[in-house]
Amino acid sequence: MRIKKLWINKFRSCQDVEVDLATGHADVGEEVGQTGTVHALVGANNAGKSAILRALDFLFNPSTKKINEESFWNKDTALQIRVEALLEDLTAAESAKLDGYLRRDGSFLFARTAAVAGEPGEDEGEQDTGDDLVISIGQEYCKPQPKYDWLVEDRIKGKAIDEWWKAKDKLVANDVSFAEFVGNAKPKVGEWKAKAQEFVEQHLGPADFEDTWEPNPRGFANVLKAALPIFELMPAVRDVSDESKVQKTNPFGRLIGRIEQTMDPGVRMELDTALRGTARRLNRAGGDERLPQVVETEQKLGALLKEMMPADFEIEFQPPTLRTILGTPRILIDDGFRTSVENKGHGLQRAVIFCILRAYADIVAQRPDEERRVLVLGIEEPELYMHPTALRTIRRMLRDIGNAGDQVLFSTHAPLLVDVEYFDEIVRVEREPTRPPTPGVPAETTLKQLPMVPMIDDLVARHPKLADSVTAPSMRDRYSHAYTPTRNEGFFAKRVILVEGQTESYSLPIYAEALGHDFDRLGVSVIECGGKDQIDRLYRVFNELGIPCYVLFDYDKNNTKKEAVQASRNLLQFLGETVEEPDKAQVSDRFACFAETWERDLKPEVPNHDRLVTEARTQLGLHGDTGKPLIARYIARKLATAVPPVVPPTLKKIIEKAVSVTCQGTCLHAAKPAAEVVAKTAEPSTGP
């Protein structure tokens, strides 16, 4: 079972949000059953990332304690909160548990709702009075039902049959008479239901069905408890003492519970015997085995009581049980100083929580199919208190959990936890004002995602010869070498400037600050792409995720290497511009290119250029043609700290254009549906 799609309506900042969880690692055409296992929620603070995770928590672990006035969109308690999920890839055991509630394709679509109730209702689910609100929680399921009432199983009742039969000539679907189908004799309820099912299978088509939501069916809440995935939320602020308690509802409690469940009967008998022996040493039932200190204390108290009234005084100790002992463990950590985990630093505490979740995920994965329930982990900012090396370990850990068949959703601000190679697992979360802006209506959460299929469609449209070889793994292989923490910063930026190399990435921020544009405060990332050949690839990913991109590169018109000039032509063509050789630097709203190179084109605009170059080489200890980026940065610092600051006019134009660049819509080419292309299992190939 896997969550394919999630819909969140009127919950916190999510007025109407759809999350596609069928994308991500591993995707269509990769390992079977591994679709959409890991997703990273990225975006600014207060964008709505936590709202999405908490909506999932409400969906799978509903409680009125999780709902208050702040939970409703714009604090409007007249609205109804609604969270829906479509679950697919059910096992035979899961399908059996949800039998009767499944859609025709075997998927399961259900919803939880929360609303302020006037009076508690018998069938309205869990009730509570908190914050002066009475909250009612409901649950619904949706399945396509025939458009004809007389074919809907739940509506087939004795009185309804009597009414339908009075107008039996109208019981017709697709020119087939139901009355004739059943033999023109009015059937009883059971027979009508059986015949209706046969009629549906034989004479109805897809157009004869419509989605129908069934609210609060009797017993449905208990069915959901037994059949749904287990959702565990790890908030950004979590006390390790809560996680290290043994409770039926938390992972550590379930891990400890497994100790008792899997214990050898002989060992259990041995422990129970020892514990009963302890009870005999303390209580009267032990006779002569009872500790004399206990007997002495009991007799002294008994004697004092008898001086006041005739009564017997007995001290009885609650006998220890294996379950009692297993319910009160302590976690001790020795990192050179052995203490309880609660006394360790936040980083170590959070690492312990991750270990508990990882171990619990392993145990869930090892259960037989008929007992296994999918684990869905929701984690807020796993990078908190963590060293970079630990973040890489956490990243592998989360992917291992996904590879085992479970799902992970985490919010993050850490470039080390996302990867350009897995662009389809990124969910970019933003807050956008209503259009047109409406007084009193706040900005709402919106999402941008980039599934694998459109990217493959685009590649095939540009290179039709690849139609028989391109796969999801080969697409990942194309992007795998683009991974660096610096490039991954683009996922968190409001705008990105894509440049060829370090010369531009070292210098542009310095000149921008001299012009009064602090890139960090503006949310502008300068992404060094490692050459022209990768600029279009990164542009596609960032642009399709709604991140405006500005491109800066060298045309290299006098370069003796033809491939350098051809790469420039290809890039201009990709940007929709003419490919004619420029005579001077070109600056437009979306891109800029130097006719030759940064150094040569800017030389006439830099006062005392040759002297500054000589100074840089001397002070930095550079020889020959090495150190061009360092020289460019040295010159930028000298010019930016002059009084007044000096910024070459061409760079001034480029920076002004870059900080105001906007998205121009999709840059992907449409192609034939690529589902059959993605499903191929060819070996990874870099391709063009």
C-alpha positions as CSV (number, residue, x, y, z in Angstrom):
1,M,0.0,0.0,0.0
2,R,1.3,3.4,-0.9
3,I,0.0,7.0,-0.8
4,K,-0.3,8.1,-4.4
5,K,-2.0,11.5,-4.0
6,L,-2.9,13.7,-1.1
7,W,-5.4,16.5,-1.1
8,I,-5.6,19.1,1.8
9,N,-8.4,21.5,2.0
10,K,-9.0,24.4,4.4
11,F,-6.3,23.2,6.8
12,R,-3.9,25.8,8.2
13,S,-2.3,27.6,5.2
14,C,-3.5,24.9,2.8
15,Q,-6.6,26.2,1.3
16,D,-6.6,23.7,-1.6
17,V,-3.4,21.7,-2.1
18,E,-2.7,18.6,-4.1
19,V,0.5,16.6,-3.5
20,D,1.6,14.0,-6.0
21,L,3.4,11.2,-4.1
22,A,3.7,8.8,-7.0
23,T,6.8,10.7,-8.2
24,G,10.2,10.3,-6.6
25,H,12.6,7.5,-5.8
26,A,12.2,5.0,-7.2
27,D,10.0,6.0,-10.1
28,V,8.2,4.3,-13.0
29,G,10.5,1.9,-14.7
30,E,12.8,1.4,-11.7
31,E,12.3,-1.2,-9.1
32,V,8.8,-2.6,-9.0
33,G,6.8,-1.4,-6.0
34,Q,9.2,1.5,-5.2
35,T,7.2,4.3,-6.7
36,G,7.2,7.6,-4.8
37,T,9.0,6.5,-1.6
38,V,10.9,9.6,-0.6
39,H,9.9,13.2,-0.9
40,A,11.6,16.4,0.3
41,L,9.5,19.4,1.1
42,V,11.6,22.5,0.5
43,G,10.6,26.2,0.8
44,A,10.9,29.2,3.0
45,N,9.9,29.3,6.6
46,N,6.1,29.5,7.1
47,A,5.5,28.3,3.5
48,G,3.3,25.4,4.7
49,K,5.7,22.4,4.9
50,S,4.8,21.6,8.4
51,A,1.1,22.0,7.6
52,I,1.4,19.2,5.0
53,L,3.1,16.8,7.5
54,R,0.5,17.6,10.2
55,A,-2.3,17.1,7.7
56,L,-1.0,13.6,7.2
57,D,-0.8,13.1,10.9
58,F,-4.5,14.1,11.2
59,L,-5.4,11.8,8.4
60,F,-3.8,8.7,9.8
61,N,-4.0,9.5,13.6
62,P,-7.1,11.6,13.9
63,S,-7.7,13.3,17.2
64,T,-9.7,16.4,18.3
65,K,-6.7,17.4,20.3
66,K,-4.9,18.2,17.1
67,I,-7.6,20.6,15.9
68,N,-8.2,24.1,17.2
69,E,-9.0,27.5,15.8
70,E,-5.5,27.8,14.2
71,S,-6.1,24.6,12.3
72,F,-8.8,26.2,10.1
73,W,-8.0,28.2,6.9
74,N,-7.8,31.8,7.9
75,K,-9.1,30.8,11.4
76,D,-12.6,30.5,9.8
77,T,-14.2,27.8,12.0
78,A,-17.3,27.9,9.8
79,L,-15.3,25.9,7.3
80,Q,-14.7,22.1,7.2
81,I,-11.2,20.8,7.2
82,R,-10.8,17.9,4.7
83,V,-7.8,15.7,4.0
84,E,-8.0,13.0,1.3
85,A,-5.6,10.3,0.2
86,L,-5.5,7.9,-2.7
87,L,-3.8,4.6,-1.8
88,E,-2.5,2.2,-4.4
89,D,-0.5,-1.0,-4.7
90,L,-2.5,-2.8,-2.0
91,T,-1.4,-6.3,-1.1
92,A,-3.9,-9.2,-1.1
93,A,-4.1,-8.9,2.7
94,E,-4.7,-5.2,2.6
95,S,-7.3,-5.6,-0.1
96,A,-9.1,-8.2,2.0
97,K,-9.2,-5.8,5.0
98,L,-10.7,-3.0,2.9
99,D,-13.0,-5.3,0.9
100,G,-16.2,-3.4,0.0
101,Y,-14.5,0.0,0.1
102,L,-12.1,-0.3,-2.8
103,R,-12.5,1.3,-6.2
104,R,-12.8,-0.7,-9.4
105,D,-9.1,-0.6,-10.1
106,G,-8.3,-1.9,-6.5
107,S,-7.2,1.5,-5.1
108,F,-8.6,3.1,-2.0
109,L,-9.7,6.7,-1.7
110,F,-10.7,8.0,1.8
111,A,-10.9,11.2,3.7
112,R,-10.9,12.6,7.2
113,T,-12.9,15.7,8.0
114,A,-13.0,18.1,11.0
115,A,-15.6,20.7,11.7
116,V,-17.1,22.7,14.5
117,A,-20.2,20.8,15.6
118,G,-23.2,22.5,17.2
119,E,-24.2,19.5,19.2
120,P,-22.4,16.1,19.5
121,G,-24.0,13.7,17.1
122,E,-24.2,9.9,17.4
123,D,-22.5,9.2,14.1
124,E,-20.2,12.2,13.8
125,G,-17.1,10.5,15.2
126,E,-14.8,11.7,18.0
127,Q,-15.9,14.8,20.0
128,D,-14.1,17.1,22.3
129,T,-14.5,20.5,23.9
130,G,-11.4,22.6,23.7
131,D,-10.7,26.2,23.0
132,D,-14.5,26.7,23.4
133,L,-15.0,24.6,20.3
134,V,-16.8,21.3,19.9
135,I,-14.9,19.5,17.2
136,S,-16.4,16.6,15.2
137,I,-14.2,14.3,13.2
138,G,-15.6,12.2,10.3
139,Q,-14.3,9.7,7.9
140,E,-15.4,8.9,4.3
141,Y,-14.5,6.6,1.5
142,C,-15.1,7.1,-2.2
143,K,-15.7,4.6,-4.9
144,P,-17.3,4.9,-8.3
145,Q,-21.0,3.8,-8.1
146,P,-23.5,3.2,-10.9
147,K,-25.4,6.4,-11.9
148,Y,-28.6,4.4,-11.4
149,D,-29.9,4.1,-7.8
150,W,-31.4,0.7,-8.5
151,L,-27.9,-0.7,-9.2
152,V,-26.2,0.8,-6.1
153,E,-25.9,-2.0,-3.5
154,D,-26.3,0.1,-0.4
155,R,-29.5,1.6,-1.7
156,I,-31.1,-1.7,-2.6
157,K,-33.7,-2.2,0.2
158,G,-37.2,-3.6,0.4
159,K,-39.2,-0.3,0.2
160,A,-36.9,1.0,-2.6
161,I,-37.5,-2.2,-4.6
162,D,-41.3,-1.7,-4.3
163,E,-41.1,1.8,-5.6
164,W,-38.7,0.9,-8.5
165,W,-40.8,-2.0,-9.6
166,K,-43.8,0.2,-9.9
167,A,-42.0,1.9,-12.8
168,K,-39.9,-1.2,-13.9
169,D,-40.1,0.0,-17.6
170,K,-37.7,2.8,-16.6
171,L,-35.1,0.4,-15.2
172,V,-33.1,0.6,-18.3
173,A,-29.3,1.2,-18.9
174,N,-27.7,1.3,-22.3
175,D,-30.9,0.1,-23.9
176,V,-31.0,-3.0,-21.7
177,S,-34.0,-3.6,-19.4
178,F,-33.2,-4.7,-15.9
179,A,-36.7,-6.1,-15.5
180,E,-36.2,-8.4,-18.4
181,F,-32.7,-9.2,-17.1
182,V,-34.2,-10.5,-13.8
183,G,-37.1,-12.4,-15.5
184,N,-39.9,-9.9,-15.1
185,A,-40.7,-11.2,-11.6
186,K,-39.9,-8.8,-8.7
187,P,-36.9,-10.1,-6.9
188,K,-36.2,-10.0,-3.2
189,V,-33.4,-7.9,-1.7
190,G,-30.7,-10.5,-1.9
191,E,-31.6,-11.6,-5.4
192,W,-31.9,-8.0,-6.6
193,K,-28.3,-7.3,-5.3
194,A,-26.9,-10.3,-7.0
195,K,-28.6,-9.6,-10.3
196,A,-27.6,-5.9,-10.0
197,Q,-24.0,-6.9,-9.7
198,E,-24.2,-9.2,-12.8
199,F,-26.0,-6.4,-14.7
200,V,-23.3,-3.9,-13.8
201,E,-20.5,-6.2,-14.9
202,Q,-22.2,-7.2,-18.2
203,H,-23.9,-4.0,-19.4
204,L,-22.3,-0.9,-17.8
205,G,-19.2,1.0,-19.1
206,P,-17.0,3.6,-17.5
207,A,-19.4,6.4,-18.4
208,D,-22.1,4.8,-16.3
209,F,-20.2,5.4,-13.0
210,E,-19.6,8.5,-10.9
211,D,-17.5,9.0,-7.8
212,T,-19.6,8.8,-4.7
213,W,-18.5,9.7,-1.2
214,E,-19.9,7.6,1.7
215,P,-19.7,9.5,5.0
216,N,-19.2,7.7,8.4
217,P,-20.2,4.1,7.4
218,R,-20.8,2.0,10.4
219,G,-17.6,0.3,11.6
220,F,-15.5,2.1,9.1
221,A,-13.3,3.8,11.7
222,N,-12.2,0.5,13.1
223,V,-11.5,-0.8,9.6
224,L,-9.2,2.2,9.0
225,K,-7.3,1.6,12.3
226,A,-6.5,-2.0,11.2
227,A,-5.7,-1.4,7.6
228,L,-4.1,2.0,7.1
229,P,-0.4,2.6,7.0
230,I,1.3,3.5,10.3
231,F,2.1,7.2,10.3
232,E,4.9,8.5,12.6
233,L,5.5,12.3,12.9
234,M,8.9,13.5,14.1
235,P,8.5,17.2,14.8
236,A,11.3,19.7,14.7
237,V,11.1,20.1,18.5
238,R,10.8,16.7,20.1
239,D,11.8,15.7,23.6
240,V,13.8,12.4,23.5
241,S,12.2,11.5,26.9
242,D,8.9,11.1,25.1
243,E,10.5,8.9,22.4
244,S,12.2,6.7,25.0
245,K,9.1,5.9,26.9
246,V,7.5,2.5,26.3
247,Q,4.0,3.2,24.9
248,K,1.8,1.2,22.6
249,T,1.6,4.0,20.2
250,N,5.3,5.0,19.8
251,P,8.1,3.2,17.9
252,F,10.3,2.5,20.9
253,G,7.3,1.0,22.7
254,R,6.7,-1.3,19.8
255,L,10.3,-2.3,19.6
256,I,10.3,-3.2,23.3
257,G,7.0,-5.0,22.8
258,R,8.5,-7.1,20.1
259,I,11.1,-8.4,22.7
260,E,8.2,-10.0,24.7
261,Q,6.4,-11.2,21.6
262,T,9.4,-13.0,20.2
263,M,10.8,-14.4,23.4
264,D,11.5,-18.1,23.7
265,P,8.8,-19.8,25.9
266,G,11.6,-21.5,28.0
267,V,13.3,-18.2,28.6
268,R,10.1,-16.5,29.5
269,M,9.3,-19.3,32.0
270,E,12.7,-18.9,33.6
271,L,12.2,-15.1,34.0
272,D,8.7,-15.5,35.4
273,T,9.9,-18.1,37.9
274,A,12.7,-15.7,39.1
275,L,10.2,-12.8,39.4
276,R,7.7,-14.9,41.4
277,G,10.6,-15.8,43.7
278,T,11.2,-12.1,44.3
279,A,7.5,-11.7,45.2
280,R,7.8,-14.6,47.7
281,R,10.8,-13.0,49.4
282,L,8.7,-9.8,50.0
283,N,5.1,-11.0,50.8
284,R,3.4,-13.3,53.3
285,A,2.9,-16.0,50.6
286,G,6.6,-16.7,50.8
287,G,6.3,-18.0,54.4
288,D,9.8,-18.6,55.9
289,E,11.4,-17.2,52.7
290,R,10.1,-13.7,53.4
291,L,12.8,-11.2,54.2
292,P,13.1,-10.6,58.0
293,Q,13.4,-6.9,57.6
294,V,9.9,-6.8,56.0
295,V,8.5,-9.1,58.7
296,E,10.0,-6.9,61.4
297,T,8.6,-3.7,59.9
298,E,5.1,-5.2,59.4
299,Q,5.0,-6.6,63.0
300,K,6.0,-3.3,64.5
301,L,3.3,-1.4,62.6
302,G,0.8,-4.1,63.4
303,A,1.5,-3.9,67.1
304,L,1.0,-0.2,67.1
305,L,-2.3,-0.5,65.2
306,K,-3.6,-3.1,67.7
307,E,-3.1,-0.7,70.6
308,M,-5.7,1.5,69.0
309,M,-8.1,-1.1,67.5
310,P,-8.3,-4.8,66.7
311,A,-7.0,-5.2,63.2
312,D,-4.3,-7.0,61.3
313,F,-1.7,-4.9,59.4
314,E,-0.1,-6.5,56.3
315,I,2.5,-5.1,53.9
316,E,2.0,-6.5,50.4
317,F,4.3,-5.6,47.5
318,Q,3.0,-5.6,44.0
319,P,4.8,-8.6,42.4
320,P,6.9,-7.6,39.5
321,T,6.1,-9.0,36.1
322,L,8.1,-9.2,32.9
323,R,5.7,-6.8,31.2
324,T,6.2,-4.3,34.1
325,I,10.0,-4.5,33.8
326,L,10.0,-4.2,30.0
327,G,7.8,-1.1,30.3
328,T,10.3,0.9,32.4
329,P,13.6,0.8,30.6
330,R,16.2,3.6,30.5
331,I,18.3,4.5,27.5
332,L,21.9,5.1,28.6
333,I,24.5,6.5,26.2
334,D,28.3,6.3,26.8
335,D,30.1,8.8,24.6
336,G,33.0,8.9,27.0
337,F,30.6,9.8,29.8
338,R,27.8,7.3,30.6
339,T,24.5,9.1,31.4
340,S,20.9,8.8,30.4
341,V,20.1,10.0,26.9
342,E,18.0,12.9,28.3
343,N,21.3,14.5,29.6
344,K,23.1,14.4,26.3
345,G,23.3,17.2,23.7
346,H,20.4,17.8,21.2
347,G,22.4,16.4,18.3
348,L,22.9,13.0,20.1
349,Q,19.3,12.9,21.3
350,R,18.1,13.5,17.8
351,A,20.4,10.8,16.5
352,V,18.9,8.3,19.0
353,I,15.4,9.2,17.8
354,F,16.5,8.5,14.2
355,C,18.0,5.2,15.3
356,I,14.7,4.2,16.9
357,L,12.8,5.1,13.8
358,R,15.2,3.2,11.6
359,A,15.1,0.0,13.7
360,Y,11.3,0.2,13.9
361,A,11.2,0.5,10.1
362,D,13.3,-2.6,9.7
363,I,11.0,-4.6,12.0
364,V,7.9,-3.4,10.1
365,A,9.5,-4.5,6.8
366,Q,10.3,-7.9,8.1
367,R,6.7,-8.9,8.9
368,P,4.9,-11.3,6.7
369,D,2.8,-9.7,4.0
370,E,-0.5,-10.5,5.7
371,E,0.7,-8.8,8.9
372,R,2.8,-6.0,7.5
373,R,1.5,-2.4,7.5
374,V,3.3,0.2,5.5
375,L,5.2,2.8,7.6
376,V,4.9,6.4,6.6
377,L,7.5,8.8,8.3
378,G,6.9,12.5,8.4
379,I,10.0,14.3,9.6
380,E,10.4,18.0,10.2
381,E,13.9,19.3,9.5
382,P,16.1,16.2,10.1
383,E,19.1,18.4,9.8
384,L,18.6,20.1,13.2
385,Y,21.6,19.8,15.5
386,M,23.3,17.5,12.9
387,H,26.9,17.6,11.6
388,P,27.2,17.5,7.8
389,T,28.6,14.0,7.8
390,A,25.7,12.9,9.9
391,L,23.3,14.5,7.4
392,R,24.7,12.3,4.6
393,T,24.1,9.2,6.8
394,I,20.6,10.4,7.5
395,R,20.0,10.8,3.8
396,R,21.1,7.3,3.1
397,M,19.0,6.1,6.1
398,L,15.8,7.7,4.7
399,R,16.4,6.3,1.3
400,D,17.0,2.8,2.8
401,I,13.6,3.1,4.5
402,G,12.0,4.0,1.2
403,N,13.8,1.1,-0.6
404,A,12.3,-1.3,2.0
405,G,8.8,-0.4,0.8
406,D,7.9,2.4,3.2
407,Q,7.4,6.1,2.5
408,V,9.2,9.2,3.8
409,L,8.3,12.8,3.7
410,F,10.6,15.3,5.3
411,S,10.8,19.1,5.3
412,T,14.3,20.6,5.0
413,H,16.5,23.6,4.5
414,A,19.6,21.6,4.0
415,P,21.2,21.2,0.5
416,L,22.9,18.0,1.7
417,L,19.5,16.3,2.1
418,V,18.3,16.9,-1.5
419,D,19.8,15.9,-4.8
420,V,19.5,17.2,-8.4
421,E,19.6,13.6,-9.5
422,Y,16.3,13.0,-7.7
423,F,14.6,16.1,-9.0
424,D,11.3,14.3,-8.9
425,E,11.3,13.8,-5.2
426,I,11.4,17.6,-4.6
427,V,8.2,19.3,-3.5
428,R,8.7,23.0,-3.6
429,V,6.3,24.7,-1.1
430,E,5.5,28.4,-1.4
431,R,3.1,30.9,0.0
432,E,1.4,33.0,-2.7
433,P,-1.2,35.8,-2.2
434,T,-4.5,35.4,-3.8
435,R,-4.9,36.8,-7.3
436,P,-6.0,39.5,-7.4
437,P,-5.0,40.2,-3.8
438,T,-8.0,40.3,-1.5
439,P,-8.0,42.2,1.8
440,G,-8.3,39.9,4.8
441,V,-7.4,36.8,2.8
442,P,-3.9,35.5,3.6
443,A,-1.4,34.0,1.3
444,E,-2.0,30.3,0.7
445,T,0.3,27.3,0.3
446,T,1.1,26.3,-3.3
447,L,3.2,23.4,-4.6
448,K,5.5,22.8,-7.6
449,Q,6.7,19.3,-8.6
450,L,8.6,17.9,-11.6
451,P,7.7,14.3,-12.3
452,M,10.0,12.0,-14.3
453,V,7.6,11.5,-17.3
454,P,7.6,15.2,-18.6
455,M,11.4,15.2,-18.5
456,I,11.6,12.0,-20.5
457,D,9.0,13.4,-22.9
458,D,11.2,16.5,-23.4
459,L,14.3,14.5,-24.1
460,V,12.6,12.2,-26.6
461,A,11.0,15.2,-28.3
462,R,14.5,16.8,-28.8
463,H,16.2,13.5,-29.6
464,P,13.7,11.0,-31.1
465,K,16.4,8.4,-31.6
466,L,16.5,8.0,-27.8
467,A,12.9,6.9,-27.6
468,D,13.8,3.2,-27.4
469,S,16.6,3.6,-24.9
470,V,15.8,6.4,-22.4
471,T,14.7,5.2,-19.0
472,A,14.2,6.7,-15.5
473,P,17.6,5.3,-14.4
474,S,19.3,6.8,-17.5
475,M,17.7,10.2,-16.7
476,R,19.0,10.0,-13.2
477,D,22.4,9.1,-14.5
478,R,22.4,12.2,-16.7
479,Y,21.9,14.3,-13.6
480,S,24.0,12.4,-11.1
481,H,27.2,14.3,-11.8
482,A,25.3,17.6,-11.3
483,Y,25.0,16.9,-7.5
484,T,26.9,19.3,-5.3
485,P,25.6,21.1,-2.1
486,T,26.1,24.4,-3.8
487,R,24.0,23.5,-6.8
488,N,21.4,22.1,-4.5
489,E,21.0,25.5,-2.9
490,G,19.0,26.4,-6.0
491,F,16.0,24.4,-4.6
492,F,15.8,26.8,-1.7
493,A,16.3,30.1,-3.7
494,K,13.8,32.6,-4.8
495,R,15.9,33.1,-8.0
496,V,19.0,31.5,-9.4
497,I,21.7,32.8,-11.7
498,L,23.2,29.9,-13.7
499,V,26.8,30.5,-14.6
500,E,29.6,28.5,-16.2
501,G,32.2,28.4,-13.5
502,Q,33.8,29.9,-10.4
503,T,34.8,33.2,-12.0
504,E,31.2,34.3,-12.1
505,S,30.1,32.6,-8.8
506,Y,33.0,34.3,-6.9
507,S,32.6,37.8,-8.4
508,L,28.9,38.4,-9.0
509,P,27.8,38.6,-5.4
510,I,30.6,41.1,-4.6
511,Y,29.5,43.4,-7.4
512,A,25.8,42.9,-6.5
513,E,26.4,44.0,-2.9
514,A,28.3,47.1,-4.2
515,L,25.1,48.0,-6.1
516,G,22.9,47.5,-2.9
517,H,21.7,44.0,-3.9
518,D,22.5,41.5,-1.1
519,F,22.0,38.2,-2.9
520,D,21.5,36.3,0.4
521,R,18.8,38.6,1.7
522,L,17.1,38.6,-1.7
523,G,17.2,34.8,-1.8
524,V,19.3,34.8,-5.0
525,S,21.7,31.9,-5.5
526,V,24.6,31.9,-8.0
527,I,24.9,28.4,-9.2
528,E,28.1,27.3,-10.8
529,C,27.1,24.7,-13.4
530,G,30.6,23.3,-14.3
531,G,30.5,24.4,-17.9
532,K,27.9,25.4,-20.5
533,D,26.8,21.8,-21.2
534,Q,25.0,21.5,-17.9
535,I,23.3,24.9,-17.8
536,D,20.2,23.8,-19.7
537,R,19.8,20.7,-17.5
538,L,19.8,22.7,-14.3
539,Y,17.6,25.3,-15.9
540,R,15.0,22.7,-16.8
541,V,14.8,21.4,-13.2
542,F,14.8,24.8,-11.4
543,N,12.4,26.5,-14.0
544,E,9.9,23.6,-13.8
545,L,9.9,23.9,-10.0
546,G,8.9,27.5,-10.4
547,I,12.3,29.0,-9.6
548,P,13.1,31.9,-12.0
549,C,16.5,31.4,-13.7
550,Y,18.9,33.9,-15.2
551,V,21.7,32.5,-17.4
552,L,25.2,34.0,-17.8
553,F,27.9,32.4,-20.0
554,D,30.8,33.1,-22.4
555,Y,30.0,32.7,-26.1
556,D,33.7,31.9,-26.8
557,K,33.5,33.2,-30.4
558,N,37.3,33.1,-31.0
559,N,37.8,29.8,-29.3
560,T,39.6,27.3,-31.5
561,K,37.6,24.5,-30.0
562,K,34.5,24.2,-32.2
563,E,32.6,22.3,-29.5
564,A,32.8,25.4,-27.2
565,V,31.1,27.6,-29.8
566,Q,28.6,24.9,-30.6
567,A,27.7,24.6,-27.0
568,S,27.0,28.4,-26.9
569,R,24.8,28.1,-30.0
570,N,22.9,25.2,-28.4
571,L,22.3,27.2,-25.3
572,L,21.0,30.2,-27.1
573,Q,18.7,28.0,-29.1
574,F,17.5,26.5,-25.9
575,L,16.7,30.0,-24.6
576,G,14.8,30.8,-27.8
577,E,17.3,33.3,-29.1
578,T,19.1,33.7,-32.4
579,V,22.4,31.8,-32.7
580,E,24.3,34.5,-34.6
581,E,27.7,35.2,-33.3
582,P,27.7,38.4,-31.1
583,D,30.1,41.3,-31.6
584,K,29.8,42.4,-28.0
585,A,28.2,41.3,-24.7
586,Q,24.5,40.6,-25.0
587,V,22.2,41.4,-22.0
588,S,18.5,40.5,-22.1
589,D,15.8,39.9,-19.5
590,R,16.5,36.1,-19.3
591,F,20.2,35.7,-20.1
592,A,23.5,37.4,-20.8
593,C,26.5,36.2,-22.8
594,F,30.0,37.7,-23.3
595,A,31.1,37.7,-26.9
596,E,34.4,36.1,-26.0
597,T,34.9,35.6,-22.3
598,W,34.3,37.4,-18.9
599,E,37.9,38.5,-18.7
600,R,38.3,39.9,-22.3
601,D,34.9,41.6,-22.5
602,L,35.1,43.3,-19.1
603,K,38.8,44.4,-19.5
604,P,37.9,47.7,-21.1
605,E,35.4,48.5,-18.3
606,V,37.8,47.8,-15.4
607,P,40.0,50.8,-14.5
608,N,43.7,49.8,-14.2
609,H,42.9,46.3,-15.3
610,D,46.4,45.1,-16.0
611,R,47.8,46.6,-12.8
612,L,45.1,44.8,-10.7
613,V,45.8,41.5,-12.5
614,T,49.5,41.9,-11.6
615,E,48.7,42.7,-8.0
616,A,46.4,39.7,-7.7
617,R,49.1,37.3,-9.1
618,T,51.7,38.7,-6.7
619,Q,49.5,38.7,-3.6
620,L,47.9,35.3,-4.3
621,G,51.1,33.6,-5.5
622,L,49.7,32.7,-8.9
623,H,51.7,31.7,-12.0
624,G,50.9,31.3,-15.7
625,D,47.2,31.1,-16.6
626,T,46.1,29.6,-13.3
627,G,43.8,31.2,-10.8
628,K,41.4,33.1,-13.1
629,P,38.5,32.9,-10.6
630,L,40.7,34.1,-7.8
631,I,42.0,37.0,-9.9
632,A,38.4,38.0,-10.9
633,R,37.4,37.9,-7.2
634,Y,40.4,40.0,-6.2
635,I,39.5,42.6,-8.9
636,A,35.8,42.6,-7.7
637,R,36.8,43.3,-4.1
638,K,39.1,46.1,-5.1
639,L,36.5,47.8,-7.3
640,A,33.7,47.2,-4.8
641,T,35.6,48.7,-1.9
642,A,36.7,51.8,-3.8
643,V,35.1,55.1,-2.9
644,P,32.8,55.3,-4.6
645,P,32.4,51.6,-5.6
646,V,33.1,50.8,-9.2
647,V,31.0,48.2,-11.1
648,P,31.6,47.6,-14.8
649,P,28.5,48.8,-16.7
650,T,27.9,45.4,-18.4
651,L,27.8,43.7,-15.0
652,K,25.5,46.4,-13.6
653,K,23.0,45.6,-16.4
654,I,23.3,41.9,-15.8
655,I,22.8,42.1,-12.1
656,E,19.8,44.4,-12.4
657,K,18.2,42.0,-14.9
658,A,19.0,38.9,-12.8
659,V,17.5,40.1,-9.5
660,S,14.2,40.8,-11.3
661,V,14.0,37.8,-13.6
662,T,10.6,36.0,-13.6
663,C,9.5,32.6,-14.7
664,Q,8.3,32.5,-18.3
665,G,6.4,29.2,-18.2
666,T,7.5,25.7,-19.0
667,C,10.6,25.1,-21.1
668,L,9.9,21.5,-21.8
669,H,9.0,20.1,-25.2
670,A,5.8,18.0,-25.4
671,A,6.2,14.5,-26.8
672,K,4.1,11.4,-27.2
673,P,3.0,9.8,-23.9
674,A,6.2,8.4,-22.4
675,A,4.7,5.8,-20.0
676,E,5.8,3.0,-22.2
677,V,9.2,4.6,-22.6
678,V,9.8,5.1,-18.9
679,A,8.8,1.5,-18.2
680,K,11.7,0.1,-20.2
681,T,14.5,-1.3,-18.2
682,A,17.5,-0.5,-20.4
683,E,20.8,0.0,-18.7
684,P,21.5,3.6,-17.7
685,S,22.9,5.7,-20.5
686,T,24.0,9.3,-20.4
687,G,22.7,10.1,-23.9
688,P,22.9,13.6,-25.4
